[in-house]
């Protein structure tokens, strides 16, 4: 009997964020931008420079 493997969906690699302060080469405070998930998670979030966009923020 053949084995059936169902693949999981690939994770979304970008995040839509809003900048809390100016970020060089990315944008100005209050701007909506798309960034790679790792860049957000490893740099922007820990330094408090951005947050994920939610319907409440729009």
C-alpha positions as a Markdown table, in Angstrom:
| # | Residue | x | y | z |
|---|---|---|---|---|
| 1 | Unk | 0.0 | 0.0 | 0.0 |
| 2 | Unk | 1.5 | 3.4 | -1.0 |
| 3 | Unk | 2.2 | 5.9 | 1.8 |
| 4 | Unk | 0.4 | 9.2 | 1.5 |
| 5 | Unk | 2.1 | 12.3 | 2.9 |
| 6 | Unk | 0.3 | 15.6 | 3.2 |
| 7 | Unk | 2.6 | 18.6 | 3.3 |
| 8 | Unk | 2.0 | 21.5 | 5.6 |
| 9 | Unk | 1.5 | 24.9 | 4.1 |
| 10 | Unk | 4.6 | 27.0 | 3.9 |
| 11 | Unk | 4.8 | 29.7 | 6.5 |
| 12 | Unk | 4.2 | 33.2 | 5.4 |
| 13 | Unk | 7.6 | 34.8 | 5.1 |
| 14 | Unk | 6.7 | 38.5 | 5.4 |
| 15 | Unk | 4.9 | 40.5 | 8.0 |
| 16 | Unk | 2.9 | 43.7 | 7.5 |
| 17 | Unk | 4.1 | 46.1 | 10.2 |
| 18 | Unk | 3.7 | 49.7 | 11.4 |
| 19 | Unk | 6.9 | 51.6 | 12.3 |
| 20 | Unk | 7.0 | 53.2 | 15.8 |
| 21 | Unk | 10.0 | 55.2 | 14.9 |
| 22 | Unk | 12.2 | 56.1 | 11.9 |
| 23 | Unk | 14.2 | 53.1 | 10.7 |
| 24 | Unk | 17.1 | 53.7 | 8.3 |
| 25 | Unk | 16.6 | 52.1 | 4.8 |
| 26 | Unk | 13.0 | 51.1 | 5.8 |
| 27 | Unk | 10.7 | 54.0 | 6.5 |
| 28 | Unk | 9.5 | 56.8 | 8.7 |
| 29 | Unk | 7.4 | 56.6 | 11.9 |
| 30 | Unk | 3.8 | 55.6 | 11.3 |
| 31 | Unk | 4.5 | 54.1 | 7.9 |
| 32 | Unk | 3.1 | 50.6 | 6.9 |
| 33 | Unk | 5.7 | 48.3 | 5.4 |
| 34 | Unk | 6.2 | 44.7 | 4.6 |
| 35 | Unk | 9.3 | 43.1 | 6.1 |
| 36 | Unk | 10.7 | 39.6 | 6.3 |
| 37 | Unk | 9.4 | 37.7 | 9.4 |
| 38 | Unk | 12.9 | 37.1 | 10.7 |
| 39 | Unk | 13.9 | 40.8 | 10.5 |
| 40 | Unk | 10.8 | 41.8 | 12.4 |
| 41 | Unk | 11.2 | 39.1 | 15.0 |
| 42 | Unk | 15.0 | 39.4 | 15.5 |
| 43 | Unk | 15.5 | 43.2 | 15.2 |
| 44 | Unk | 12.5 | 45.4 | 15.0 |
| 45 | Unk | 10.4 | 43.8 | 17.8 |
| 46 | Unk | 13.2 | 43.5 | 20.4 |
| 47 | Unk | 14.3 | 47.1 | 19.8 |
| 48 | Unk | 10.7 | 48.4 | 20.0 |
| 49 | Unk | 10.8 | 50.0 | 16.5 |
| 50 | Unk | 7.7 | 48.3 | 15.0 |
| 51 | Unk | 4.6 | 46.3 | 15.7 |
| 52 | Unk | 2.4 | 44.0 | 13.7 |
| 53 | Unk | -0.5 | 45.7 | 12.0 |
| 54 | Unk | -3.9 | 44.7 | 13.4 |
| 55 | Unk | -7.4 | 45.8 | 12.3 |
| 56 | Unk | -7.6 | 48.0 | 15.4 |
| 57 | Unk | -4.5 | 50.0 | 14.3 |
| 58 | Unk | -5.9 | 50.6 | 10.8 |
